[in-house]
Amino acid sequence: MDDEFGAGYSRVLAGSLVLAGVGGRTATDALASGFDPRDVWLAVCDVQDVPPERRLGRDIKPTG
């Protein structure tokens, strides 16, 4: 979430945005309840209209 929304705003979203995709919980509550982090992330993406090409995170070139 930090890569997409920035460190500060991602914390706000995680604690306040209610996600239908994880049973009407916030991301923080869903993770604490045992939801798979990927499912939580995809629920955030759906609500925040993150385009499919950015749902896997930013590309980081391998080193070495």
Backbone torsions as a table, in degrees:
resi	resn	phi	psi	omega
1	MET	NA	-34.0	179.7
2	ASP	-60.5	-41.0	179.9
3	ASP	-62.3	-37.6	-176.2
4	GLU	-83.7	-41.2	-170.5
5	PHE	-115.0	-8.4	-174.5
6	GLY	89.9	152.2	-173.3
7	ALA	-60.1	-44.7	-177.4
8	GLY	-69.2	-50.1	-176.1
9	TYR	-68.6	-32.2	179.8
10	SER	-63.7	-34.0	177.5
11	ARG	-68.1	-39.3	177.6
12	VAL	-63.3	-47.0	179.1
13	LEU	-61.1	-45.6	-176.9
14	ALA	-59.5	-34.5	-176.5
15	GLY	-94.8	-10.0	-174.4
16	SER	-129.3	-24.0	-177.0
17	LEU	-79.1	119.4	179.7
18	VAL	-84.8	128.6	-172.9
19	LEU	-113.5	114.9	178.6
20	ALA	-62.1	-33.3	-176.6
21	GLY	-65.6	-12.6	176.9
22	VAL	-126.2	38.7	173.5
23	GLY	75.1	30.3	177.4
24	GLY	73.5	28.2	177.9
25	ARG	-105.5	162.5	168.4
26	THR	-78.0	166.5	177.9
27	ALA	-60.4	-42.0	179.6
28	THR	-60.6	-46.7	179.9
29	ASP	-66.6	-39.4	180.0
30	ALA	-63.3	-44.1	178.3
31	LEU	-64.1	-41.3	178.8
32	ALA	-65.6	-26.6	179.8
33	SER	-85.4	-2.9	176.1
34	GLY	99.6	8.3	176.3
35	PHE	-66.0	147.2	177.2
36	ASP	-64.7	131.3	-179.5
37	PRO	-54.8	-35.3	178.2
38	ARG	-63.0	-42.1	178.9
39	ASP	-64.3	-38.1	178.2
40	VAL	-65.5	-46.0	179.6
41	TRP	-59.9	-44.7	-179.4
42	LEU	-65.3	-33.8	175.8
43	ALA	-65.9	-40.6	176.0
44	VAL	-62.4	-45.4	-179.9
45	CYS	-58.2	-42.0	-179.9
46	ASP	-62.2	-46.4	-177.5
47	VAL	-69.7	-36.7	-175.7
48	GLN	-93.9	5.3	178.6
49	ASP	56.1	42.1	174.3
50	VAL	-72.1	124.9	-177.7
51	PRO	-65.3	150.4	-177.1
52	PRO	-52.5	-35.4	-177.2
53	GLU	-70.5	-11.0	178.6
54	ARG	-111.1	3.8	-176.8
55	ARG	-76.7	-16.4	177.3
56	LEU	-93.3	2.2	-179.1
57	GLY	92.9	172.6	-178.3
58	ARG	-75.5	150.6	177.7
59	ASP	-75.6	128.5	175.8
60	ILE	-120.0	119.3	-178.6
61	LYS	-68.1	136.9	178.4
62	PRO	-64.9	146.8	176.8
63	THR	-99.0	153.6	173.9
64	GLY	87.2	NA	NA
